[in-house]
Amino acid sequence: MIDEELPYPANSGKRIRTLNLTLRLARRHRITYLCHRNADPTEATRAADFFRDHGIEPVIVDRAVPPRSGPGFYARLAANLLSPLPYSVTSHDSRPLREAIATHARSRPVDLWHCEWTPYAQALRSLAGGRRLVMAHNVESLIWRRYYENERNWLRRWYVKRQWRKFDRFERRALAESDRAVAVSPVDAALFAEQFGVPHVSVVDNGVDTAWFRPGQCGRDPRRVLYLGSLDWRPNLDAVDQLLTRVFPVVRAAVPDARLWLVGRHPPDALRRQVFAFPNVELHADVADVRPFLNGAGVLAVPLRIGGGSRLKILEALASGVPVVSTRVGAEGLCLEPGKHLTVVEQADDMAAALVEAIRSPKAALAQAAAGRQRVLERYDWDVLADKLEQAWLACAGAPAAEPVPCQEGRAA
């Protein structure tokens, strides 16, 4: 498995997905994890020990991915204008990682190279031979197209358009050079098959630990709105800005004692300062356990305008019995029925009225969440999803395997 870093601790959506699937498959397969060093040295040591304890061999390159802030970051963005590759690819590509991959290939028999994020397919290009599978957590070019569509600053819009075009070319090539792609939703799988012409696509949805996330015993406060997500990812920061400036003020005008919890890891200093300007808003950064917030919230708000893949936060909320109000983009890719399992609005500007309705009619909102939890139990448990990924591995490596069965709302190629 080739990745950015060791996905431990599981404090982001990508890490949660990767860790849950990898740990389950390590019980049945010999896995070597080749990656860059986690940026936090203490975390890096703990992560390596954790992986070894679970029978996974870590091969760690002592090079951290460059930070996404400071003068050096903007210098790298400017330099990327001269590259045919997107910034997310060039910043994650490194000679030490490519050398570690080549060394491992010479010294060990490898049945399958699993690229855990599309940009890391670049690190495998110099490797001759070997069956290759790319895990596409998102349709990256779709995310960048949505950045472009929502950006209003003309200079950033010009730059983002160039990144979108680069990602479109890179993603098509990376998937064409792989033997199999894995999408996180039937919607993404259909896009890969129909627009990119990828012949072999499996679907392995995002999931949730349904034994860990379950309804709490304490009563919920219907007036408490929760936002949950990594606060160092641009689509989430855009969603939080929409929530703070356009959605929650309208909610408070209708329900003056409504409160908003923002919960997530690595919030930038600008967001910390911004929160101080809004009454009834609390920022909870880098919490060890999100379940107390899920168990105390009356409704989860997902005001995403930019994004792809599917949202683990929605699955965790429904597994915990929390009503969900999401934009169409936020709920995209999940096999959930709007109006039955959650409330879906077209865009963030429509969200305030739906949140006020959930606050004022908590019994109806909780009944909808209960239906959503039942759907999550049926489809999104990690054990079931690990079996689907194993099928994709075996199919890619050449062993017989059945294709995963898509949900009714989409289909897999």
N, C-alpha and C positions, 0 to 999 in steps of 0.2 A: 504494500500500500504506500502510495506517494502522496504527501500532504504538506501543508504549510507548517504545521507544528503538531505536537501531541495534543489531542483533544481532551485535556484534563487540566483543571476540574471542568465539569460540564456546566458552564455558566453562560453559554450562548446557544442560539438555535442550531448552528452548524455543529458545535461540539456535542450537544445533546444527541443529535441524530447519529453522528459518526461513532461516538463512544458506545451508545446502546447497541448498534448493529455490530460493531467490531467485537465487543466483548462476547456477544452471543455466538458469533461465528468462530471465535478463537477456541471455543470448546470442541469444535469439530475439524478445524483446519490449522495448519502451521502458518502463522502470520508474522511477517517482518514489516515493521513500520519505519519507512525512511522519510525524514522530514528535517526542516530547519529547527533550531533550538527555540523553545518558547522564550519570549522577550524577558519575562521575569525569571531570574536565575533560581530563586527558591521554588517557584512553580515548575520550572524545567526539571529540577532534581526529583521533586515529588511525583511528577508525571511519569518520568522514566521508571522509577521504582514501582509505581502503580501498574504500569504496563507489564513489567517483568513478573510481578506477582500474579498476573492474570495470563501468563503463558505467551505473551506477545514480545517479540524481540525488537527493541527500539534501536535504530541506527540514526543517530542525531548528528546533523551537520552544525558545526559551531558558527552559525551565521544567522542572526535574527533578521526578519523582514523589516525593511526601513520603516520608521514611523510616518504616520500620515499627518504631521503637523510640523511647524517650524520652517525657517528659511530653506533648509535642505530639501524639504518636501516640495516647495514651490519651484526650486531649482530643478528637481527631477521631473516635475510636471512640464516645465519649459523644455527640458532636454528631450522629453518624449515626443515632441513635435517632429523630431527628425527620425523617429523609429516607425517602421510599418506595424509594429505590435502595440496593443493597448498598454497603458501604464500598469494596470493590474497584472499583466503578464510579465513585463520587463522587471518590475520591482520584486516579483516572486521567483524569477529565474536566477539561478546562480551556478557558477562553475563548480563549487564544492558539492552541491547536491547532484549535479550531473555526473561528477566523478564518483560519488558514493554509489549511485545507481549502476554505473559501468562496472565498478569493482564488485558489487554484489552479483551482477549478472555473470561475471567471469568465474566467481568462486562458488556459486550455488545454483542448482537447478530451480528454475522458476516456472511454475505452471501458468501463472496469471499475474500480469501487472495491473493493479487497480489504482487508477488516478482519482483521488478523492475530491478534487475540485478542478473544473475545466482548465483554468490557467496553468495547472501543473502538468498538463499534457505536453507543454513545451519542453519540459525537462526530459521527456522520453523520446524526443525526436531523433536524438543522436544514437539511440539504442537500436542495434540491428536485431530484428526478429523479436519473437515473444508475443503472446496473445495479450491484448490490451483492452481494458474496460475503463470508460470515463463516467464518473458519477457527476451528473449535472444538477447541483443543488438549485440552480436557477437557469433560466434562459438569459444569459448575460447580456446579449445584444438587445433583448426586450427591455431589461432594466435600463440600459443606457438610452434606448429610444424614449422611455418614459421620463428619464432625467431631462432629455432635450425638450420634450413636449411641455414640461412643467417649469422650465427655467425661463426667467424673465430678463435677467441681466444679459445684454447682447454679447459681451466678451465671453462669459462663462458658457452661454448657449453655443457660440461658435466652437469653443474648445470641446464641449460635451458632444457636439455633432461629430467631430472628428473621432472621438473615442468610440462612439456608437458604430461608425462605419468600420473602424479597425476591429472592433469586437465581432461584428457580423462576419467579416472575412476570416478572422482567427477561429471563431467558433465552428464555422462550416468546415474549415480545414481540419481542426482538431478532432471533430466527430467523424469526419470522413476517414481519417487515418486510424481510428480505433476499430476494434472488432465488434464492440457493443457499447451502447450508451445506456445509462440508467437515469430515468427522469423521476422526479418526486411527485408527479401528478399526471393523470391521463391527458390533461390540457397541454402540458409541456411535451409529453410524448407525441401527441398529434402534431404539434408544431415542428418538432424535429423531423418527423417522418414526412409531413406534407410540404413544408416550406424549405427544409434543409436537405431533404432526400436521404436521410439516415436510414439504412435498411433494417438495422437490428436495434430496437429500443425496448427495454423493459421498464416497467413501472414499479418502484418501491416507494410507497408513500412515506411522508413523515409520520411519526407516531408519538405515543405517550406511554409512560409507565402507569398503567391504570391501577396498580396496587399502591403506588406512591401518591398519585394525584387522585383524590377522592373527596367527596363532600365532607366538610368539617362539622363538628358538633355545635359550635357556637353560632348564634344568630347573625345573619348578615345585616349590614346597614345599607338599605336600598339607595341612600343618598350618596354613597361613596363610589366614585367612578375610578377605575383602575386602567392605567396604561402599562403594559409589560413588554419589554424588549431590550435588546442590546442598544445602548445609547452612543455607541461609537460607529454605527453604521448609518450611512447617509440617508437611505430611505426612512429609517426610524426617526432620525432627527427632523426630517421634513414632516413626518406625521405628527411628532410632538409639537412642532411649531404650529401646525394647523390646529391642533387640539388647544393649545394655549391661547392663540390669538383670534381664532375664528369660531371654535366650537364651544369651549367651556364658558366663555363670557355669556353666551346666549343661554346655556344651561343654568348658570347662576342667576340670570335675570328672571328665569321662571321658577327656580328652586334656590332661594338665597343661601340656604344652609348646605347646599351640595358641596362636596369636597372631591379633590382630584389627587390620586396617588400616581406618581411617576416612578416606576421601579425598573432598574436596569443597571448594567455594568458599564463602567468607564464613561460617565457623562463628561463632556468637555466643559471647561471653565465657563465658556459663554452660556451654556445652558444653566449651569448653577447660578450665574448672575441673573439670567432671565427669569428664573423661577421666583426670585425674591420680589419681582414686580407684580406678581399675581396673587391676590388673596385666595385663601382656602386651597392652596396647592402645596403639596409636599413632595420633595425629591428623596428617594431612598436608593442610594447607590451601592452596587456591589454587595447585595445581601446574600447571606449564606443559604437561605431557604425562602423561596417565593410563596410557599404554601400559606403562611399566615396572612399574606396580602390577598391571595385568592379566596381564602376562607372568610375574610372580613369585607370583601368588596360586594357591592350590589350589582355591578355590571362592568364588563370589560369593553373598552373602546378601542377599535382598531381603525384609525383614520388614514390608512396608507393610500397614497396616490401613486407611489413608485414601488415596484417590487416584482418578484416572480417566485416560482416554486410554490410552496404552501406554508402556512403559518403554524408553527408548533404552539405558539402562545394561545391560539384559538382552541387547539386540541386540549392543552393543559387546563384551560378555563372550563371547557365543557366537561372534562373528566372530573373536575372539582365542583361541578354543579353551578358554575357562574354563568349568568346570562351574557350573551355576546351581541354587540352592535358593531358591524364592520362595513367598510366600503366594499364595493364589488371587487376592487383590486385586492383588498386585504383578505377576502375569503376565496379568492381565485385558486383553483386547483384542489379544493377540498370537496369530497363527496358528501356534502351537507346540503339540505334543502332549505332555502330562504323561507322564512315565515313558519317553518316547522322546527328546525334545529337552532336557528339563530336569526337575527334581524340583519338584513343587508340593504344598504342604501347605495345610491349610485356614486356619490362623491362626498367629500368631507363636509361640505356646506350643508348637506342634508342630514348630518349626523345628530345635531343638537336636538331636533324634535324627537328623534328615535330614542335618545338617551333620556330625555324628559319623560317620555311615555314609559320607559322601563322603570324609572324612579317612582312614578306615580301609580304604576300598576305592577307591583312586585310579584304578586301571585301568578299573574299571566307570564311574566318574564321567567320566573323560576320553573314553571311548567314547561316552557320552551327549552330551557336549559336541561331539564330532566330528559326530554326527548333527544337532545343533542348528546348527552352523556351516553345514552343507550346506543346511539349510532357509533360513537367513539369506541365503546366496548366491543362492538361487533367487527369493526374494520381496522382500527388503528393501534392495536397492541403490538409492542416491539417484537415479541416472540414470533408472531405471524409474519411480520415484515422481514425479520432476519431470514426466515425460510424463503421468502421471495428473492432476497438478494443472493442467497445461496444458489437458487435455481439459475439466476442470471450468471453467476460465476461459473457454474458447471456448463451452461450453454456456451459461454464465451471460451472456456478452456477446451471445449470439444466433447464433453460428456453429455448424454441425453438429459434434458430437463424440460419440464412443462413451463409454458409462459404464464406469468401472473395474470389473474383475471381482473380486468378493469371494472370500475364502477359504472353505473348506468349513465352518469352524467358525462362520461368521456370514454375514450378507448385507447388502448395501447397498440402500437404497431406490431 
